[in-house]
């Protein structure tokens, strides 16, 4: 079985401060890991993914994520948050040896205040 | 431009009615998925299809039906057997179920029972 946990329902950060959204996963074998963002009444948009190689993955809109195998984590980060980063963020995982279904976390609401 | 289109954006259903949500993609993706999103519950998988003329139940298939007669199309019918259909419905597609491909999402359909 595979699962994803996003331990924070909401993250509040002031504009210009660093932003971190946490994600831990549980999967047998090696994982493919993804981050998506959702704005109100919209579909999810792809931000970045980890497949293999460098543990620091860079993605869209200045976001990056760090894969930590020993801690089974894949935290999303942005050095300087913008008000426009306020949205719902989802982490997702699938096993590399299984076919394509992704398992999504419950989502973390990010609120960036001016 | 290639993409995935969901229609309508808003849909209202009377008690006892069946309604069909449209999902069309011109990305030449093999796999397609339907998710339901409720506040605080993340994404829950309703049905998925790896190839044309084949589909599988997800975690919450009761009260829903699908068809996959064409590669481009994966309509979802919400039947009268679905007792609490008010939700935001998301369709997604995936290039192939092998490999490291993520999902491309549509913009969603918000269904409300009146």
Contacts between the chains, C-beta under 8 A, distances in Angstrom:
chain1	res1	chain2	res2	distance
A	9	B	40	7.6
A	32	B	100	5.2
A	34	B	102	5.0
A	36	B	102	7.9
A	36	B	103	7.9
A	36	B	105	7.7
A	41	B	88	7.6
A	41	B	108	6.8
A	41	B	110	6.9
A	42	B	107	5.7
A	42	B	108	6.7
A	43	B	4	8.0
A	43	B	6	7.7
A	43	B	90	5.7
A	43	B	92	7.8
A	43	B	105	3.5
A	43	B	106	5.1
A	43	B	107	4.8
A	43	B	108	5.2
A	44	B	90	7.1
A	44	B	92	7.8
A	44	B	103	7.4
A	44	B	105	4.5
A	45	B	105	7.3
A	46	B	102	5.5
A	46	B	103	7.6
A	46	B	104	7.4
A	49	B	100	6.9
A	49	B	102	5.8
A	51	B	100	4.6
A	90	B	42	7.0
A	90	B	43	7.1
A	92	B	102	7.6
A	96	B	100	7.8
A	99	B	50	7.1
A	99	B	97	3.9
A	99	B	98	6.3
A	100	B	31	5.7
A	100	B	50	7.7
A	100	B	94	5.2
A	100	B	96	7.2
A	100	B	97	3.5
A	100	B	98	7.2
A	100	B	101	6.6
A	101	B	33	7.7
A	101	B	45	7.3
A	101	B	48	6.6
A	101	B	97	7.8
A	102	B	102	7.0
A	102	B	103	6.3
A	104	B	42	5.5
A	104	B	43	4.6
A	105	B	42	6.4
A	106	B	40	7.3
A	106	B	41	6.9
A	106	B	42	4.0
A	107	B	42	5.1
